[in-house]
């Protein structure tokens, strides 16, 4: 099994909360699995967004569609959508 990189986006003005799922097992950057499902459509989740009120999971499509609004409000965004093109 290959180890995929994780893109993490922090809100401007905040200290980084995590850097990568490959650099230690941090609770904030746990790898997304096939059991994680998109909150919008139920497809496999590739994006995890941590908000003050909780967390949301999105497929790559809905993660991209909601990215501008989420970037303004999210404490932390974990994007593993690059795993979709691994080995292609």
Buried (B, 14 or more C-beta within 10 A) or exposed (E): EEEBBBEBBBBEEEEEBBBBBEEEEEEBBBBBEEEBBBBBEEBBBBBBBBEEEEBBBBBBBBBBEBBEEBBEEBBBBBBBBEBEEEEE
